[in-house]
Amino acid sequence: MSISNFSYCNLIGLASSLAILIAQDLSNEDIGILSAFFSALGDNLAIITATPLNSTQNSTSSS
């Protein structure tokens, strides 16, 4: 099953459940570090998605 088959309600529930499970035995400092890490991960995934697949090929072939 693909994650794109989930409804937005299911994705929100999944994210909330995972956050609660991950945070249970962690300190506030560790939770802060993980939240920053996952934000950076999400930002990088968004950049990859927004970048055309052949952009690296175009920049190397024009040199």
PDB file of N, CA, C, O and CB in Angstrom:
ATOM      1  N   MET A   1       0.839  -1.181   0.000  1.00  0.00           N
ATOM      2  CA  MET A   1       0.000   0.000   0.000  1.00  0.00           C
ATOM      3  C   MET A   1       0.888   1.251   0.000  1.00  0.00           C
ATOM      4  O   MET A   1       1.884   1.320   0.720  1.00  0.00           O
ATOM      5  CB  MET A   1      -0.957  -0.006   1.222  1.00  0.00           C
ATOM      6  N   SER A   2       0.517   2.210  -0.801  1.00  0.00           N
ATOM      7  CA  SER A   2       1.259   3.462  -0.914  1.00  0.00           C
ATOM      8  C   SER A   2       0.749   4.472   0.105  1.00  0.00           C
ATOM      9  O   SER A   2      -0.433   4.481   0.446  1.00  0.00           O
ATOM     10  CB  SER A   2       1.145   4.034  -2.338  1.00  0.00           C
ATOM     11  N   ILE A   3       1.645   5.314   0.585  1.00  0.00           N
ATOM     12  CA  ILE A   3       1.237   6.333   1.554  1.00  0.00           C
ATOM     13  C   ILE A   3       0.280   7.333   0.923  1.00  0.00           C
ATOM     14  O   ILE A   3      -0.490   7.976   1.636  1.00  0.00           O
ATOM     15  CB  ILE A   3       2.463   7.062   2.115  1.00  0.00           C
ATOM     16  N   SER A   4       0.311   7.478  -0.395  1.00  0.00           N
ATOM     17  CA  SER A   4      -0.599   8.410  -1.070  1.00  0.00           C
ATOM     18  C   SER A   4      -2.043   7.910  -1.040  1.00  0.00           C
ATOM     19  O   SER A   4      -2.963   8.659  -1.365  1.00  0.00           O
ATOM     20  CB  SER A   4      -0.156   8.626  -2.519  1.00  0.00           C
ATOM     21  N   ASN A   5      -2.245   6.660  -0.655  1.00  0.00           N
ATOM     22  CA  ASN A   5      -3.604   6.124  -0.551  1.00  0.00           C
ATOM     23  C   ASN A   5      -4.276   6.469   0.775  1.00  0.00           C
ATOM     24  O   ASN A   5      -5.474   6.239   0.935  1.00  0.00           O
ATOM     25  CB  ASN A   5      -3.577   4.624  -0.726  1.00  0.00           C
ATOM     26  N   PHE A   6      -3.517   7.020   1.731  1.00  0.00           N
ATOM     27  CA  PHE A   6      -4.088   7.399   3.013  1.00  0.00           C
ATOM     28  C   PHE A   6      -4.841   8.723   2.877  1.00  0.00           C
ATOM     29  O   PHE A   6      -4.441   9.591   2.100  1.00  0.00           O
ATOM     30  CB  PHE A   6      -2.986   7.505   4.090  1.00  0.00           C
ATOM     31  N   SER A   7      -5.928   8.875   3.632  1.00  0.00           N
ATOM     32  CA  SER A   7      -6.608  10.167   3.679  1.00  0.00           C
ATOM     33  C   SER A   7      -5.819  11.107   4.573  1.00  0.00           C
ATOM     34  O   SER A   7      -4.962  10.671   5.342  1.00  0.00           O
ATOM     35  CB  SER A   7      -8.068  10.017   4.189  1.00  0.00           C
ATOM     36  N   TYR A   8      -6.108  12.392   4.473  1.00  0.00           N
ATOM     37  CA  TYR A   8      -5.393  13.345   5.315  1.00  0.00           C
ATOM     38  C   TYR A   8      -5.679  13.089   6.791  1.00  0.00           C
ATOM     39  O   TYR A   8      -4.816  13.316   7.639  1.00  0.00           O
ATOM     40  CB  TYR A   8      -5.779  14.781   4.943  1.00  0.00           C
ATOM     41  N   CYS A   9      -6.871  12.624   7.099  1.00  0.00           N
ATOM     42  CA  CYS A   9      -7.193  12.296   8.501  1.00  0.00           C
ATOM     43  C   CYS A   9      -6.332  11.136   9.004  1.00  0.00           C
ATOM     44  O   CYS A   9      -5.843  11.168  10.134  1.00  0.00           O
ATOM     45  CB  CYS A   9      -8.695  11.939   8.643  1.00  0.00           C
ATOM     46  N   ASN A  10      -6.149  10.127   8.178  1.00  0.00           N
ATOM     47  CA  ASN A  10      -5.297   8.999   8.563  1.00  0.00           C
ATOM     48  C   ASN A  10      -3.849   9.427   8.729  1.00  0.00           C
ATOM     49  O   ASN A  10      -3.171   8.956   9.643  1.00  0.00           O
ATOM     50  CB  ASN A  10      -5.392   7.884   7.526  1.00  0.00           C
ATOM     51  N   LEU A  11      -3.362  10.307   7.868  1.00  0.00           N
ATOM     52  CA  LEU A  11      -1.982  10.780   7.975  1.00  0.00           C
ATOM     53  C   LEU A  11      -1.775  11.609   9.239  1.00  0.00           C
ATOM     54  O   LEU A  11      -0.744  11.487   9.901  1.00  0.00           O
ATOM     55  CB  LEU A  11      -1.608  11.604   6.743  1.00  0.00           C
ATOM     56  N   ILE A  12      -2.752  12.453   9.575  1.00  0.00           N
ATOM     57  CA  ILE A  12      -2.664  13.244  10.802  1.00  0.00           C
ATOM     58  C   ILE A  12      -2.656  12.324  12.016  1.00  0.00           C
ATOM     59  O   ILE A  12      -1.866  12.517  12.940  1.00  0.00           O
ATOM     60  CB  ILE A  12      -3.836  14.247  10.893  1.00  0.00           C
ATOM     61  N   GLY A  13      -3.532  11.328  12.016  1.00  0.00           N
ATOM     62  CA  GLY A  13      -3.575  10.370  13.120  1.00  0.00           C
ATOM     63  C   GLY A  13      -2.282   9.576  13.243  1.00  0.00           C
ATOM     64  O   GLY A  13      -1.790   9.349  14.348  1.00  0.00           O
ATOM     65  N   LEU A  14      -1.737   9.157  12.118  1.00  0.00           N
ATOM     66  CA  LEU A  14      -0.481   8.410  12.115  1.00  0.00           C
ATOM     67  C   LEU A  14       0.661   9.269  12.657  1.00  0.00           C
ATOM     68  O   LEU A  14       1.452   8.812  13.483  1.00  0.00           O
ATOM     69  CB  LEU A  14      -0.151   7.918  10.694  1.00  0.00           C
ATOM     70  N   ALA A  15       0.741  10.508  12.190  1.00  0.00           N
ATOM     71  CA  ALA A  15       1.803  11.405  12.652  1.00  0.00           C
ATOM     72  C   ALA A  15       1.683  11.673  14.150  1.00  0.00           C
ATOM     73  O   ALA A  15       2.687  11.676  14.862  1.00  0.00           O
ATOM     74  CB  ALA A  15       1.759  12.727  11.876  1.00  0.00           C
ATOM     75  N   SER A  16       0.481  11.894  14.620  1.00  0.00           N
ATOM     76  CA  SER A  16       0.270  12.143  16.051  1.00  0.00           C
ATOM     77  C   SER A  16       0.644  10.932  16.889  1.00  0.00           C
ATOM     78  O   SER A  16       1.310  11.056  17.917  1.00  0.00           O
ATOM     79  CB  SER A  16      -1.183  12.526  16.316  1.00  0.00           C
ATOM     80  N   SER A  17       0.213   9.770  16.446  1.00  0.00           N
ATOM     81  CA  SER A  17       0.521   8.542  17.181  1.00  0.00           C
ATOM     82  C   SER A  17       2.020   8.277  17.229  1.00  0.00           C
ATOM     83  O   SER A  17       2.554   7.907  18.275  1.00  0.00           O
ATOM     84  CB  SER A  17      -0.193   7.355  16.547  1.00  0.00           C
ATOM     85  N   LEU A  18       2.696   8.463  16.105  1.00  0.00           N
ATOM     86  CA  LEU A  18       4.141   8.261  16.072  1.00  0.00           C
ATOM     87  C   LEU A  18       4.872   9.254  16.969  1.00  0.00           C
ATOM     88  O   LEU A  18       5.821   8.887  17.662  1.00  0.00           O
ATOM     89  CB  LEU A  18       4.653   8.378  14.646  1.00  0.00           C
ATOM     90  N   ALA A  19       4.430  10.513  16.955  1.00  0.00           N
ATOM     91  CA  ALA A  19       5.067  11.524  17.802  1.00  0.00           C
ATOM     92  C   ALA A  19       4.933  11.160  19.276  1.00  0.00           C
ATOM     93  O   ALA A  19       5.887  11.299  20.041  1.00  0.00           O
ATOM     94  CB  ALA A  19       4.454  12.908  17.542  1.00  0.00           C
ATOM     95  N   ILE A  20       3.772  10.702  19.670  1.00  0.00           N
ATOM     96  CA  ILE A  20       3.551  10.312  21.068  1.00  0.00           C
ATOM     97  C   ILE A  20       4.412   9.110  21.431  1.00  0.00           C
ATOM     98  O   ILE A  20       5.030   9.089  22.495  1.00  0.00           O
ATOM     99  CB  ILE A  20       2.064   9.993  21.315  1.00  0.00           C
ATOM    100  N   LEU A  21       4.457   8.115  20.562  1.00  0.00           N
ATOM    101  CA  LEU A  21       5.272   6.924  20.839  1.00  0.00           C
ATOM    102  C   LEU A  21       6.758   7.252  20.922  1.00  0.00           C
ATOM    103  O   LEU A  21       7.455   6.753  21.806  1.00  0.00           O
ATOM    104  CB  LEU A  21       5.044   5.870  19.764  1.00  0.00           C
ATOM    105  N   ILE A  22       7.241   8.079  20.017  1.00  0.00           N
ATOM    106  CA  ILE A  22       8.665   8.424  19.999  1.00  0.00           C
ATOM    107  C   ILE A  22       9.036   9.239  21.242  1.00  0.00           C
ATOM    108  O   ILE A  22      10.104   9.037  21.821  1.00  0.00           O
ATOM    109  CB  ILE A  22       9.015   9.216  18.716  1.00  0.00           C
ATOM    110  N   ALA A  23       8.156  10.157  21.652  1.00  0.00           N
ATOM    111  CA  ALA A  23       8.485  11.103  22.724  1.00  0.00           C
ATOM    112  C   ALA A  23       8.341  10.521  24.128  1.00  0.00           C
ATOM    113  O   ALA A  23       8.797  11.138  25.091  1.00  0.00           O
ATOM    114  CB  ALA A  23       7.614  12.315  22.606  1.00  0.00           C
ATOM    115  N   GLN A  24       7.729   9.371  24.267  1.00  0.00           N
ATOM    116  CA  GLN A  24       7.392   8.855  25.600  1.00  0.00           C
ATOM    117  C   GLN A  24       8.560   8.825  26.576  1.00  0.00           C
ATOM    118  O   GLN A  24       8.409   9.293  27.705  1.00  0.00           O
ATOM    119  CB  GLN A  24       6.840   7.480  25.473  1.00  0.00           C
ATOM    120  N   ASP A  25       9.687   8.308  26.200  1.00  0.00           N
ATOM    121  CA  ASP A  25      10.795   8.129  27.141  1.00  0.00           C
ATOM    122  C   ASP A  25      11.960   9.076  26.875  1.00  0.00           C
ATOM    123  O   ASP A  25      13.085   8.804  27.296  1.00  0.00           O
ATOM    124  CB  ASP A  25      11.285   6.704  27.086  1.00  0.00           C
ATOM    125  N   LEU A  26      11.706  10.178  26.188  1.00  0.00           N
ATOM    126  CA  LEU A  26      12.776  11.113  25.849  1.00  0.00           C
ATOM    127  C   LEU A  26      12.681  12.381  26.693  1.00  0.00           C
ATOM    128  O   LEU A  26      11.606  12.750  27.167  1.00  0.00           O
ATOM    129  CB  LEU A  26      12.725  11.466  24.359  1.00  0.00           C
ATOM    130  N   SER A  27      13.817  13.035  26.870  1.00  0.00           N
ATOM    131  CA  SER A  27      13.837  14.316  27.563  1.00  0.00           C
ATOM    132  C   SER A  27      13.341  15.402  26.608  1.00  0.00           C
ATOM    133  O   SER A  27      13.277  15.197  25.396  1.00  0.00           O
ATOM    134  CB  SER A  27      15.268  14.645  28.091  1.00  0.00           C
ATOM    135  N   ASN A  28      12.991  16.557  27.173  1.00  0.00           N
ATOM    136  CA  ASN A  28      12.560  17.679  26.333  1.00  0.00           C
ATOM    137  C   ASN A  28      13.651  18.084  25.354  1.00  0.00           C
ATOM    138  O   ASN A  28      13.362  18.454  24.216  1.00  0.00           O
ATOM    139  CB  ASN A  28      12.168  18.877  27.200  1.00  0.00           C
ATOM    140  N   GLU A  29      14.901  18.014  25.791  1.00  0.00           N
ATOM    141  CA  GLU A  29      16.020  18.355  24.907  1.00  0.00           C
ATOM    142  C   GLU A  29      16.088  17.400  23.720  1.00  0.00           C
ATOM    143  O   GLU A  29      16.254  17.829  22.578  1.00  0.00           O
ATOM    144  CB  GLU A  29      17.346  18.328  25.684  1.00  0.00           C
ATOM    145  N   ASP A  30      15.959  16.098  23.997  1.00  0.00           N
ATOM    146  CA  ASP A  30      15.996  15.106  22.922  1.00  0.00           C
ATOM    147  C   ASP A  30      14.804  15.260  21.972  1.00  0.00           C
ATOM    148  O   ASP A  30      14.949  15.088  20.762  1.00  0.00           O
ATOM    149  CB  ASP A  30      16.015  13.692  23.510  1.00  0.00           C
ATOM    150  N   ILE A  31      13.645  15.579  22.512  1.00  0.00           N
ATOM    151  CA  ILE A  31      12.468  15.793  21.665  1.00  0.00           C
ATOM    152  C   ILE A  31      12.693  17.005  20.767  1.00  0.00           C
ATOM    153  O   ILE A  31      12.324  16.983  19.592  1.00  0.00           O
ATOM    154  CB  ILE A  31      11.192  15.987  22.529  1.00  0.00           C
ATOM    155  N   GLY A  32      13.292  18.059  21.309  1.00  0.00           N
ATOM    156  CA  GLY A  32      13.600  19.246  20.504  1.00  0.00           C
ATOM    157  C   GLY A  32      14.560  18.947  19.375  1.00  0.00           C
ATOM    158  O   GLY A  32      14.385  19.425  18.254  1.00  0.00           O
ATOM    159  N   ILE A  33      15.586  18.145  19.675  1.00  0.00           N
ATOM    160  CA  ILE A  33      16.566  17.771  18.647  1.00  0.00           C
ATOM    161  C   ILE A  33      15.894  16.942  17.554  1.00  0.00           C
ATOM    162  O   ILE A  33      16.110  17.174  16.364  1.00  0.00           O
ATOM    163  CB  ILE A  33      17.744  16.981  19.273  1.00  0.00           C
ATOM    164  N   LEU A  34      15.081  15.977  17.969  1.00  0.00           N
ATOM    165  CA  LEU A  34      14.384  15.151  16.977  1.00  0.00           C
ATOM    166  C   LEU A  34      13.413  15.972  16.135  1.00  0.00           C
ATOM    167  O   LEU A  34      13.300  15.753  14.929  1.00  0.00           O
ATOM    168  CB  LEU A  34      13.633  14.017  17.670  1.00  0.00           C
ATOM    169  N   SER A  35      12.718  16.909  16.757  1.00  0.00           N
ATOM    170  CA  SER A  35      11.774  17.724  15.987  1.00  0.00           C
ATOM    171  C   SER A  35      12.512  18.572  14.953  1.00  0.00           C
ATOM    172  O   SER A  35      12.038  18.728  13.828  1.00  0.00           O
ATOM    173  CB  SER A  35      10.949  18.629  16.927  1.00  0.00           C
ATOM    174  N   ALA A  36      13.667  19.120  15.326  1.00  0.00           N
ATOM    175  CA  ALA A  36      14.462  19.884  14.356  1.00  0.00           C
ATOM    176  C   ALA A  36      14.958  18.984  13.234  1.00  0.00           C
ATOM    177  O   ALA A  36      14.960  19.381  12.068  1.00  0.00           O
ATOM    178  CB  ALA A  36      15.653  20.565  15.050  1.00  0.00           C
ATOM    179  N   PHE A  37      15.381  17.763  13.587  1.00  0.00           N
ATOM    180  CA  PHE A  37      15.852  16.816  12.578  1.00  0.00           C
ATOM    181  C   PHE A  37      14.739  16.473  11.588  1.00  0.00           C
ATOM    182  O   PHE A  37      14.951  16.507  10.375  1.00  0.00           O
ATOM    183  CB  PHE A  37      16.377  15.537  13.249  1.00  0.00           C
ATOM    184  N   PHE A  38      13.551  16.142  12.106  1.00  0.00           N
ATOM    185  CA  PHE A  38      12.454  15.758  11.218  1.00  0.00           C
ATOM    186  C   PHE A  38      11.965  16.944  10.388  1.00  0.00           C
ATOM    187  O   PHE A  38      11.508  16.758   9.261  1.00  0.00           O
ATOM    188  CB  PHE A  38      11.295  15.175  12.030  1.00  0.00           C
ATOM    189  N   SER A  39      12.054  18.164  10.931  1.00  0.00           N
ATOM    190  CA  SER A  39      11.721  19.349  10.126  1.00  0.00           C
ATOM    191  C   SER A  39      12.698  19.494   8.968  1.00  0.00           C
ATOM    192  O   SER A  39      12.293  19.752   7.834  1.00  0.00           O
ATOM    193  CB  SER A  39      11.736  20.628  10.998  1.00  0.00           C
ATOM    194  N   ALA A  40      13.993  19.325   9.258  1.00  0.00           N
ATOM    195  CA  ALA A  40      15.002  19.409   8.201  1.00  0.00           C
ATOM    196  C   ALA A  40      14.798  18.304   7.170  1.00  0.00           C
ATOM    197  O   ALA A  40      14.919  18.542   5.968  1.00  0.00           O
ATOM    198  CB  ALA A  40      16.418  19.321   8.799  1.00  0.00           C
ATOM    199  N   LEU A  41      14.491  17.112   7.633  1.00  0.00           N
ATOM    200  CA  LEU A  41      14.226  16.002   6.719  1.00  0.00           C
ATOM    201  C   LEU A  41      13.052  16.326   5.807  1.00  0.00           C
ATOM    202  O   LEU A  41      13.130  16.112   4.597  1.00  0.00           O
ATOM    203  CB  LEU A  41      13.947  14.711   7.502  1.00  0.00           C
ATOM    204  N   GLY A  42      11.972  16.836   6.372  1.00  0.00           N
ATOM    205  CA  GLY A  42      10.805  17.207   5.574  1.00  0.00           C
ATOM    206  C   GLY A  42      11.106  18.305   4.573  1.00  0.00           C
ATOM    207  O   GLY A  42      10.648  18.256   3.432  1.00  0.00           O
ATOM    208  N   ASP A  43      11.882  19.305   5.002  1.00  0.00           N
ATOM    209  CA  ASP A  43      12.263  20.379   4.090  1.00  0.00           C
ATOM    210  C   ASP A  43      13.085  19.851   2.928  1.00  0.00           C
ATOM    211  O   ASP A  43      12.876  20.252   1.783  1.00  0.00           O
ATOM    212  CB  ASP A  43      13.043  21.453   4.832  1.00  0.00           C
ATOM    213  N   ASN A  44      14.009  18.963   3.212  1.00  0.00           N
ATOM    214  CA  ASN A  44      14.841  18.400   2.141  1.00  0.00           C
ATOM    215  C   ASN A  44      14.025  17.531   1.199  1.00  0.00           C
ATOM    216  O   ASN A  44      14.263  17.548  -0.008  1.00  0.00           O
ATOM    217  CB  ASN A  44      15.989  17.584   2.732  1.00  0.00           C
ATOM    218  N   LEU A  45      13.076  16.778   1.716  1.00  0.00           N
ATOM    219  CA  LEU A  45      12.198  15.993   0.849  1.00  0.00           C
ATOM    220  C   LEU A  45      11.377  16.908  -0.054  1.00  0.00           C
ATOM    221  O   LEU A  45      11.162  16.596  -1.226  1.00  0.00           O
ATOM    222  CB  LEU A  45      11.269  15.100   1.689  1.00  0.00           C
ATOM    223  N   ALA A  46      10.917  18.038   0.488  1.00  0.00           N
ATOM    224  CA  ALA A  46      10.159  18.999  -0.323  1.00  0.00           C
ATOM    225  C   ALA A  46      11.024  19.592  -1.427  1.00  0.00           C
ATOM    226  O   ALA A  46      10.556  19.788  -2.549  1.00  0.00           O
ATOM    227  CB  ALA A  46       9.599  20.121   0.559  1.00  0.00           C
ATOM    228  N   ILE A  47      12.283  19.877  -1.114  1.00  0.00           N
ATOM    229  CA  ILE A  47      13.202  20.413  -2.129  1.00  0.00           C
ATOM    230  C   ILE A  47      13.430  19.380  -3.230  1.00  0.00           C
ATOM    231  O   ILE A  47      13.426  19.720  -4.413  1.00  0.00           O
ATOM    232  CB  ILE A  47      14.555  20.821  -1.487  1.00  0.00           C
ATOM    233  N   ILE A  48      13.627  18.132  -2.846  1.00  0.00           N
ATOM    234  CA  ILE A  48      13.829  17.068  -3.840  1.00  0.00           C
ATOM    235  C   ILE A  48      12.608  16.946  -4.731  1.00  0.00           C
ATOM    236  O   ILE A  48      12.735  16.789  -5.946  1.00  0.00           O
ATOM    237  CB  ILE A  48      14.122  15.718  -3.152  1.00  0.00           C
ATOM    238  N   THR A  49      11.420  17.017  -4.134  1.00  0.00           N
ATOM    239  CA  THR A  49      10.183  16.909  -4.898  1.00  0.00           C
ATOM    240  C   THR A  49      10.020  18.075  -5.861  1.00  0.00           C
ATOM    241  O   THR A  49       9.535  17.893  -6.978  1.00  0.00           O
ATOM    242  CB  THR A  49       8.988  16.838  -3.959  1.00  0.00           C
ATOM    243  N   ALA A  50      10.417  19.265  -5.442  1.00  0.00           N
ATOM    244  CA  ALA A  50      10.228  20.465  -6.262  1.00  0.00           C
ATOM    245  C   ALA A  50      11.264  20.603  -7.359  1.00  0.00           C
ATOM    246  O   ALA A  50      11.081  21.402  -8.278  1.00  0.00           O
ATOM    247  CB  ALA A  50      10.262  21.687  -5.395  1.00  0.00           C
ATOM    248  N   THR A  51      12.346  19.845  -7.288  1.00  0.00           N
ATOM    249  CA  THR A  51      13.416  19.941  -8.267  1.00  0.00           C
ATOM    250  C   THR A  51      13.146  18.984  -9.425  1.00  0.00           C
ATOM    251  O   THR A  51      12.901  17.798  -9.205  1.00  0.00           O
ATOM    252  CB  THR A  51      14.781  19.638  -7.616  1.00  0.00           C
ATOM    253  N   PRO A  52      13.188  19.489 -10.643  1.00  0.00           N
ATOM    254  CA  PRO A  52      12.997  18.583 -11.788  1.00  0.00           C
ATOM    255  C   PRO A  52      14.044  17.464 -11.795  1.00  0.00           C
ATOM    256  O   PRO A  52      15.192  17.681 -11.410  1.00  0.00           O
ATOM    257  CB  PRO A  52      13.066  19.374 -13.112  1.00  0.00           C
ATOM    258  N   LEU A  53      13.647  16.284 -12.228  1.00  0.00           N
ATOM    259  CA  LEU A  53      14.537  15.132 -12.205  1.00  0.00           C
ATOM    260  C   LEU A  53      15.788  15.340 -13.048  1.00  0.00           C
ATOM    261  O   LEU A  53      16.854  14.831 -12.699  1.00  0.00           O
ATOM    262  CB  LEU A  53      13.803  13.911 -12.685  1.00  0.00           C
ATOM    263  N   ASN A  54      15.682  16.060 -14.124  1.00  0.00           N
ATOM    264  CA  ASN A  54      16.827  16.201 -15.026  1.00  0.00           C
ATOM    265  C   ASN A  54      17.632  17.475 -14.776  1.00  0.00           C
ATOM    266  O   ASN A  54      18.471  17.829 -15.604  1.00  0.00           O
ATOM    267  CB  ASN A  54      16.353  16.181 -16.458  1.00  0.00           C
ATOM    268  N   SER A  55      17.403  18.174 -13.662  1.00  0.00           N
ATOM    269  CA  SER A  55      18.133  19.427 -13.433  1.00  0.00           C
ATOM    270  C   SER A  55      19.627  19.184 -13.252  1.00  0.00           C
ATOM    271  O   SER A  55      20.427  20.020 -13.673  1.00  0.00           O
ATOM    272  CB  SER A  55      17.576  20.148 -12.205  1.00  0.00           C
ATOM    273  N   THR A  56      20.031  18.087 -12.651  1.00  0.00           N
ATOM    274  CA  THR A  56      21.458  17.804 -12.495  1.00  0.00           C
ATOM    275  C   THR A  56      22.068  17.409 -13.829  1.00  0.00           C
ATOM    276  O   THR A  56      23.235  17.699 -14.089  1.00  0.00           O
ATOM    277  CB  THR A  56      21.683  16.692 -11.458  1.00  0.00           C
ATOM    278  N   GLN A  57      21.286  16.747 -14.681  1.00  0.00           N
ATOM    279  CA  GLN A  57      21.790  16.365 -15.990  1.00  0.00           C
ATOM    280  C   GLN A  57      21.985  17.597 -16.860  1.00  0.00           C
ATOM    281  O   GLN A  57      22.949  17.670 -17.622  1.00  0.00           O
ATOM    282  CB  GLN A  57      20.837  15.376 -16.669  1.00  0.00           C
ATOM    283  N   ASN A  58      21.075  18.570 -16.754  1.00  0.00           N
ATOM    284  CA  ASN A  58      21.200  19.796 -17.553  1.00  0.00           C
ATOM    285  C   ASN A  58      22.393  20.624 -17.133  1.00  0.00           C
ATOM    286  O   ASN A  58      23.069  21.206 -17.981  1.00  0.00           O
ATOM    287  CB  ASN A  58      19.941  20.631 -17.441  1.00  0.00           C
ATOM    288  N   SER A  59      22.665  20.687 -15.833  1.00  0.00           N
ATOM    289  CA  SER A  59      23.773  21.523 -15.374  1.00  0.00           C
ATOM    290  C   SER A  59      25.124  20.888 -15.715  1.00  0.00           C
ATOM    291  O   SER A  59      26.096  21.612 -15.933  1.00  0.00           O
ATOM    292  CB  SER A  59      23.668  21.758 -13.861  1.00  0.00           C
ATOM    293  N   THR A  60      25.208  19.573 -15.767  1.00  0.00           N
ATOM    294  CA  THR A  60      26.473  18.933 -16.096  1.00  0.00           C
ATOM    295  C   THR A  60      26.692  18.861 -17.607  1.00  0.00           C
ATOM    296  O   THR A  60      27.836  18.898 -18.059  1.00  0.00           O
ATOM    297  CB  THR A  60      26.522  17.536 -15.495  1.00  0.00           C
ATOM    298  N   SER A  61      25.637  18.761 -18.385  1.00  0.00           N
ATOM    299  CA  SER A  61      25.810  18.651 -19.830  1.00  0.00           C
ATOM    300  C   SER A  61      26.099  19.984 -20.481  1.00  0.00           C
ATOM    301  O   SER A  61      26.644  20.020 -21.584  1.00  0.00           O
ATOM    302  CB  SER A  61      24.586  18.046 -20.451  1.00  0.00           C
ATOM    303  N   SER A  62      25.744  21.106 -19.817  1.00  0.00           N
ATOM    304  CA  SER A  62      26.006  22.408 -20.410  1.00  0.00           C
ATOM    305  C   SER A  62      27.426  22.889 -20.140  1.00  0.00           C
ATOM    306  O   SER A  62      27.849  23.886 -20.725  1.00  0.00           O
ATOM    307  CB  SER A  62      25.015  23.421 -19.889  1.00  0.00           C
ATOM    308  N   SER A  63      28.168  22.219 -19.282  1.00  0.00           N
ATOM    309  CA  SER A  63      29.539  22.631 -18.963  1.00  0.00           C
ATOM    310  C   SER A  63      30.512  22.202 -20.022  1.00  0.00           C
ATOM    311  O   SER A  63      31.708  22.470 -19.907  1.00  0.00           O
ATOM    312  CB  SER A  63      29.967  22.071 -17.633  1.00  0.00           C
TER     313      SER A  63
END
